[in-house]
Amino acid sequence: MLEITFDSVEAIGFAAAILTTVAFIPQVVQVIKTSSVEGLSLLTYIIFVIGVFLWFLYGLKIGSLSMIIANAITVILALIIIYNIIKKKFNL
C-alpha cells in the first residue's frame, strides 16, 4: 500500500513541483492558441514524457505526493504537445 508522508522536505518538493509544472503551461497554451508547433521536436517530447513518467513511478514507489502530482500533470501537458506535433506533422 502507498504510504505518503508530508514533512519539510516534501514541502520543498511541492514548491519545486508547482514551479516546474506551472512553467510548462505557457508552452501548452501557446500551442493550443496558435496551432503552431514550429521548432518543437517530437523526439524530444517523447523522451521527456518517458522520463517524467519514470519520475512519476518513482514518486509512487517512495510515496512522494509532490512527485506524483507534479509528474502526472506534466505528463498530461506534454502529451497535449505531442498530440499537436503529430496532428500537424501528419495533417490529421
Secondary structure, DSSP 8 states (H G I E B T S, - for coil): ------SHHHHHHHHHHHHHHHTTHHHHHHHHHH---TT--HHHHHHHHHHHHHHHHHHHHHT-HHHHHHHHHHHHHHHHHHHHHHHHHTT-
